[in-house]
Amino acid sequence: MTETFNAFIVNKTEESFTTSIQRITMDDLPEGEVTIRVAYSCINFKDGLASIPNGRIVQSYPFIPGIDLSGTVVASQTPRFVVGEKVIVTSYGLGVSHYGGYCEYARVPADWVVPLPKGLTLKEAMAFGTAGFTAALSIQRLQENGLTPESGPVLVTGATGGVGSLAVSILSKLNYYVVASTGKESEHDYLQSLGASEIISRHEVAPEGVRTLEKERWAGAIDPVGGNTLASILSHTKYNGSVAVSGLTGGNKVNTTVFPFILRGINLLGIDSVLCPMETRKDIWNKMANEWKPATLLNKIGREITLNQLSEELNNILIGELKGRTIVKVEQ
């Protein structure tokens, strides 16, 4: 291990807020049983929030963001992980309360570490990252509540984003009829290449006026948007259908009533990837490495940048300019 290595550091004082690549040492890393040489990280909306002064994600400064990482174990205080083993770490406190993946080395609690499943490379793991994990967990929860390809159309909102892109791709591979919603007319070809059966506008999904119950359209839905979009989805969901909600880019308030739930038996499924039990976490990663792995993962959805390009791309995710997944090559 080198004496010093690169880290992307955000810092906030009373006078200023800065982001920069700095050289740090192992002594600067937090405590943890497993030390990892980080190969890749990626960009999520939380990472964008961590890169601005009023993002309300980072709890203390200076700090290293990055809620996802993949890499190789270089030191371990537990027999559960051995030197040379390839691993994944996502969620928990990583990149929020604990130094994250935008650093050439990371030291983390052993309970956060997932062995890299067979069928997945370190780079592919970060093409998925938390966004892909959230999409896959959403699909599993929908299936547990009865959704099958024969149930009817499945709506995916925010379809060009990380969760949306992976949801469209995985659902398509599993033979669902996928309706992708987007506000970006220029990205229709992209969504079709991921397997979208139909593409509709963001405004069609979330009109200004939403009635409690509308015509039944969706057998299920994956919604990382929330707000008025979620209220509209609920009003259009078929009898006994399910909606998996995982985000709030469209707002955190949902103006609805009990009627979709008590008259149509609709299930509103909350998707939390942060504290998901390890048994479920490993099961989802194994599915993503095998039968749920899209052929489009690296050639359509994922694109690679370096730490030096990180500041600009973190800003882009906050203004909705990123498409698919942005993989960050950390290892020099």
Secondary structure, DSSP 8 states (H G I E B T S, - for coil): --SSEEEEEEEE-SS-EEEEEEEE-GGGS---SEEEEEEEEE--HHHHHHTSTT-S---SSSB---SEEEEEEEEESSTTS-TT-EEEEESTTBTTTB--SSBSEEEE-GGGEEE--TT--HHHHHHHHHHHHHHHHHHHHHHHTT--GGG--EEESSTTSHHHHHHHHHHHHTT--EEEEES-GGGHHHHHHHT-SEEEEHHHHS-SS--SS----EEEEEES--HHHHHHHHHHEEEEEEEEE---TT-S-----SHHHHHS--EEEE---SS--HHHHHHHHHHHHTTT--TTIIIIIEEEEEGGGHHHHHHHHHTT---SEEEEE---
